[in-house]
Amino acid sequence: MLAIIPQRRSVGLAILLAACCAAQASAAGPELEARLGFDRWYKLGCWTPVRITGGQASSDLRISAPDADGVTMVTPWPAGAPTPTTAYARLGRSQGKIKLLASDAERSVSVDALGRPPLPATARLVVVWGGESQEKPAESLATIDGVSPASSLGVAVATVRSIGELPDQALGYDAVDVMLILCRENATLAGLGADAARAAALREWVERGGRLVVSCGDAQEKLGSRTGPLGWMLPGDPEPPIELASTTPLERWIDAKQPIDAGRGAIEATRFSDAAGQVLAFSGRTAEEIPLIVRRVVGFGMVTFVAFDVDHPTLRGWTGRDRLVERLIDFPDARSASRTSAAELSLVARSYNDLGGALWRRLGASFAGVNPPSLFAVAGFMLAFLAFLGPIDYLLIRRSGRPALAWVTLVVWLVAFGGAAAWLSGAARGDAARANQATIVDVDVATARLRGVSWGQVYLPRADRVDLDLGLTDAAGGPLPDAQGRLSWFGLPGDSLGAMRSQATGVDRRGVAYAATPNLDGLIGLPIDTGSTAALTARWHAPAPSSMSAVLQDAGDGLVEGELTNATGADFTECELIYGDWAWKLRDLAADDTAVIDAATPPLRYRTILTKQYGQNGVQAAGGDVEGFSTPGLLRAMMFHDLLGAERLTGLPFRYQSFTDLSDLLAAGRAVLVCRAIRPAAVLLADGQPLAPAPEAGWTYYRFVLEVEQPESRY
């Protein structure tokens, strides 16, 4: 379990007061400047790298940015960090600003975003490292679907030219959907292996679910051996490159209408003696001879290795190169046959435009013990008040024959109904803090690593400031050693009132602030209004103390056979094994139980299970209606969104929090066992006290990623 925040609320508020005062300090010294994101591109609702580019930072420098409710969150600078360095912040409002704060009154600070507004949380961000200085190889991606990067379904392309522009923590890649590394003209790539922090950050991001594309025609020279610091990017041990005798495999892979003109020079490709992974394109008689494009699983992420240079002069003049880059990037919703049109989305998503927003709304819709009156109850109360104030009061005064009593009865009715309204309001709000929470924990059985994500809504009956932390356990309820995580606010994607891109000003929250802990694993002094909620999200990773034991074989026709043994020490319910687009409903798995999957266990299409068994209130969900799915149904639609074609099922795309979609792993031949846990894996702590959700308001699912023995080697 992560340690409870040691700072007291008074300390946190003192920090905020100092930071806010610093924001108003006069400037007389040298100015600090900072660059945001990648090539000045950054997203709403995502952690953003903030890199000092000039001046000398004071030791108490802090970063502030409004959260999704417009309340300022202050993030401390890394303790003792020299400058230039990189820190991280999150922006929750499209019209908000990220600022640097220092208590030194003789120093001014500023952030230089060069007028570039934040991207929507649902936009795509592609980061390209390398290539010639005058060209952006992925520039065509900026007009995918005919929309601009600033639109909710747009794509932005950021170009990185040096190692120093890369984050030194995996957190810094939070907004990145795909990273593309071009080796041919990349003069700084060799230095990545020597920069341990940045090399580790890139690898950790991929292992936790990132998607990396590496294009390298001479991997032996540029990336070194498989055992070197960058060897994890390679599908095998590289050999000296050879000239491609034919470019037909590339033309065929993208169904090009025009062949490649080899007159600009021969294309060289790296050879591998033992390439492992899913070969998408190859030259020669077999896939093992000269694999050209290899995609393989790395942890929860994917690395696509392109054994030639995408920015080779011969390919730069080819009309099919844009299509080639798009296929390498391979956005799930761009390739899905179930793509929903913008017109359909506008009819469905009135208050949010993403499946992550549907979960945000669902978690905050109601709380156990909180019973707000219905519209009819409020209308009935008002009618009763008017009846007593009017005709009933009139009849009583007339019967008494003392008109002067009207002044007394007026006060009586006002006090009685005012008191009744106050009492009913307090009773409806409840008398205790509440939390609704949904959690997904992924376990990679092959590497014994896990990652977790939790979304929650915290409700307070009375206005207060709270210190929030996260308590983590393993599946059996024991401690989770060596866990590293972060806790922050959770914004609503979209343009409606209360969403991150809303143009409405809302309640003025200027002057109200709270702080993140130095490790970003807690919040200090978070303000929550009377009868209001705060939306939160947390992510963590750790070694998996225990897991599932599985022996599975591909049985042909997309089916699987074998057995699973629950070695976690925990009991699970609602167990389903997913392989391809098939699902096997299994019985509940108690600790040490074994389940057998064979011909006697008939599979179902996973789409069928989702719509028939996870509709709201037990009613079958209708296609295109997100409101027809229960909370478990929403979570399962998020788990395998691309596989299910769930955009057609729910009427919404899934881009915000899309790292939870494991469809790519299923496409790569992995099986995934989904189980619901009896014990919560993550519990919010308010001022050190657990806010455990009620059984009907808490959902914890485990997904175990399992290797499947293939008839022919694919890995």
Secondary structure, DSSP 8 states (H G I E B T S, - for coil): ------S-HHHHHHHHHHHHHHHT----S--BEEEETBTTB-BTTSEEEEEEEES---TT-EEEEE-TTS-EEEEE--TT--SS-EEEEE---TT---EEE-S-TT--B--B-TT---B-TTSEEEEEE-S-TT--TTGGGGGGGG--TTSTT-EEEEEE-SGGGS-SSGGGGTT-SEEEEE-TT-TTGGGGTT-HHHHHHHHHHHHTT-EEEEE-S-HHHHT--TTSTTGGG-SS-EEEEEE-S--HHHHHHTT-SS---GGG---EEEEESS--SEEEEEESSSTTTEEEEEEEEETTEEEEEESS-TT-HHHHT-TTHHHHHHHHH--HHHH-TT---HHHHHHH-SS-SSHHHHHHHHHTS-BTTB----HHHHHHHHHHHHHIIIIIHHHHHHHHT-TTHHHHHHHHHHHHHHHHHHHHHHHHH-SS-EEEEEEEEEEETTTTEEEEEEEEEEEESS-EEEEEEEEEB-TTS-B-TT-EEEEEE----SSSTTSTT-----S--TT-EEEE-TTSS-EEEEEE-TTEEEEEEEEEEEE-SS-EEEEEEEEETTEEEEEEEE-SSS-EEEEEEEETTEEEE---B-TT-EEEESTTS--EEHHHHHHHHSBGGG----TT-GGGB-HHHHHHHHHTHHHHTHHHHHS----TTGGG--HHHHHTT-EEEEEEESS-SEEEEETTEE----GGGEEEEEEEEE--B-SS---
